[in-house]
Amino acid sequence: MSEYTKVASLSELSSGEMKMVTVDEEDILLANVDGTIHAVSDLCSHADASLSDGYIEEGEVECPLHGSRFNLATGEALNLPADEPLKVYEIKVEGDDILVRIT
């Protein structure tokens, strides 16, 4: 699939909030960082933990299981135990619609 899919509305995701959505069996974390929407894999690259159960702060998400932090813009793992980046998804906002592209 290479087309964009509507996954949420801007009105559902205030600044500082995040939520998990599923597209084509891929769990994706949507996060609003100061009005910018980011989309990364919801699954921690270190262990099977849902990042949407974690914490968002200063453009980073923290895994609730072992405390690894990831940059929401780049997917980069910022501390151990995670050492692999998260998959980053292309986002497009049209009006109030948040769209994600799965490739």
C-alpha positions in Angstrom: 0.0 0.0 0.0 1.4 3.4 -0.9 -1.6 5.7 -0.6 -2.5 7.8 2.4 -5.1 6.6 4.9 -7.1 8.7 7.2 -6.3 7.6 10.8 -7.6 10.4 13.0 -8.7 14.0 13.2 -6.7 16.9 14.6 -9.5 17.6 17.0 -8.8 14.1 18.6 -5.1 14.9 19.3 -4.3 18.0 21.3 -0.8 19.2 21.7 1.1 16.9 24.0 -1.2 14.0 23.4 -0.6 10.7 21.6 -2.7 7.7 20.5 -2.3 4.4 18.8 -4.0 3.6 15.5 -3.8 0.6 13.2 -3.4 0.6 9.5 -3.0 -2.6 7.5 -2.1 -4.5 10.7 0.6 -2.0 11.6 0.2 -0.3 15.0 1.2 3.3 14.7 1.8 5.9 17.4 0.4 9.4 16.5 1.8 12.2 18.6 1.1 15.9 18.6 4.2 17.9 19.5 3.4 21.6 19.7 1.0 21.3 16.8 3.2 19.1 14.6 1.9 15.5 14.1 4.4 12.7 14.1 3.8 9.0 13.3 6.1 6.2 14.4 5.8 2.5 15.1 3.9 2.0 18.3 6.0 -1.0 19.3 9.2 -0.4 21.2 12.2 -1.6 19.2 13.7 -3.2 22.4 10.7 -5.2 23.7 7.1 -5.8 23.0 5.7 -2.7 24.7 3.2 -0.3 23.3 4.6 3.2 23.3 1.2 4.7 23.4 1.1 3.5 27.0 4.3 5.6 27.7 5.0 9.2 28.1 5.5 12.1 25.7 7.8 15.0 26.6 9.9 17.5 24.6 9.4 15.7 21.3 10.3 12.3 22.7 8.3 9.2 23.8 9.4 7.1 26.7 8.7 3.3 26.7 6.6 2.3 29.7 8.4 -1.0 30.1 12.2 -0.2 30.3 12.3 3.6 29.9 13.9 3.8 26.5 13.3 7.2 24.8 12.8 7.8 21.1 12.8 11.0 19.0 9.3 11.3 17.5 10.5 13.2 14.4 13.3 10.8 13.5 12.5 7.6 15.3 16.1 7.6 16.8 16.6 5.5 19.9 18.1 7.9 22.5 19.1 5.6 25.3 19.5 2.0 26.2 18.2 -0.6 26.4 16.7 0.2 22.9 19.4 0.6 20.3 17.3 0.3 17.1 15.2 3.2 15.7 11.5 3.2 15.3 9.9 3.1 11.8 8.7 6.6 10.9 5.6 7.1 8.7 4.8 9.9 6.3 2.0 12.1 7.6 -0.2 14.5 5.7 -2.8 16.8 7.3 -5.8 17.9 5.1 -8.2 20.2 7.0 -9.0 18.3 10.2 -7.9 14.9 8.8 -4.6 13.2 9.8 -3.5 10.8 7.0 -0.7 8.3 7.2 1.2 6.6 4.3 2.2 2.9 4.7 4.9 1.8 2.3 
